[in-house]
Amino acid sequence: MDNEVAAGNTTSTLGNLALGLTLLAFGLGGTGAIDNVAAADAAGLATWVGGVTLFLVGLLALRAGDKGEGTAFAALGAFWFTWGTAVGGGATADAVGVFLLLWALLALTLTLAAKGGGLFGQGVYGLLFVALLLLGIGALADNGGLAKAGGWVAAVAGLVAWYGATAAVAGWPTALGRANRSAAAAS
């Protein structure tokens, strides 16, 4: 069994758990699928789990010499801390849209930088990019449908990150590599 878990070490597993839970809460709130729950209700989780935890995990990864994950988690921690502490601050929809689009650029950078880390890492960051892009455009265009779509994409990204961390701890596979298909075909 191929356990290609790009998030196999302790810091990356904790980082993916924090990212997954934050994205899932933020995304589900943004969908409107749960009565009386909005994305803003995830502000506390975003500040402490998404913000502080991810930032610290990023610093630990950088200290351990992991430039890619260190940069990703520290930058995402800064994003979530900023978002979580700014919720309800009275920013205009246009300001929120620009904020989300700027952070979508970070997610795009992380997606492109994760090329060597496999499809799992690229998938999480790619979904985050799409979510932030949809949310940003939705805020700028005052389009609730785009915002809901962005919420669903964020929730899926959260599930993927959560699965990756759980897979690392439980020893589950995160890739269907050629070796798996070849082994299955030989059986």
BELRA-V620957 format. One line per field, one symbol per residue. ss: DSSP state (A for helix, B for strand, O for the rest). psi: psi as a letter, one per 40 degrees, with the letter a starting at -180 (. if undefined). burial: # if it has 16 or more other C-alpha atoms within 10 Angstrom, else .. Layout:
BEGIN
ss = ???
psi = ???
burial = ???
END
This chain:
BEGIN
ss = OOOOOOOOOAAAAAAAAAAAAAAAAAAAAAAOOOOOOOAAAAAAAAAAAAAAAAAAAAAAAAAOOOAAAAAAAAAAAAAAAAAAAAOOOOOOAAAAAAAAAAAAAAAAAAAAAAAAAOAAAAAAAAAAAAAAAAAAAAAAAOOAAAAAAAAAAAAAAAAAAAAAAAAAAAOOOOOOOAAAAAAAAAO
psi = hhfghefeiddddddddddddddddddddededhhfhiddeeddddddddcddddddddddddeegddddddddddddddddddeeheeeiidddddddddddddddddddddedeeiddddddddddddddddddddddefhddddddddddddddddddddddddddefiieigiddddddddd.
burial = ..######..######################....##########################.....#################..#......#.######.##.###.##.##..#.######################.....########################.#####............
END
